[in-house]
Amino acid sequence: PGPKVVSFINAKGGVGKTTMSANIAAAWAVEMGMRVLQVDLDPQGSASNYLLASSDGGEGLMEAMERASGPHPVAPDIYEAEAGFDVIPGGAALESLERVSRSYAEFMLSELFEVLELDYDAVVRDCPPSMARATMNALTASDAAVIVTNPDGMANAGLYRVLDDAARIERHNPGFCVAGIVITRVDRTV
């Protein structure tokens, strides 16, 4: 069996997905001794900026996804984070994923990971703040999703949509489940 693949999602930004995914990746790598790969699927590249001193901006990931089903697949660049795990950076090139017209565009990431021979115990995916194509790609190629939210009404407004989309993914990926909902920024003094 391959690595355990977990995606951190929410349709709202600023809820702590990047921080949560990076800390989980670091904990698994450092405290549990696991070989971990973090994939930054956000065109803003927040996880890449947070974890790496420098990267190529993620163009390699989008090119690799586009070429995965062709005769000459390429591997994306993989960098080592100081925290002890590897990172495939995200960046602005991932915005073009929304314009891909192929009927199987939601499966481009799973195609890429099928071709790559990666030796990891776990893959952690930091998804963009939407349920658009990059997030759907992540979910179709995941074992589990963690929904990260905060107690703010705006953050929770889209929670039902995220759960509905996750239920749709379960029909295409029977091994997929929502592993949990993590609430961040809880103020216990209120």
Disulfide bonds with the S-S distance in Angstrom:
none
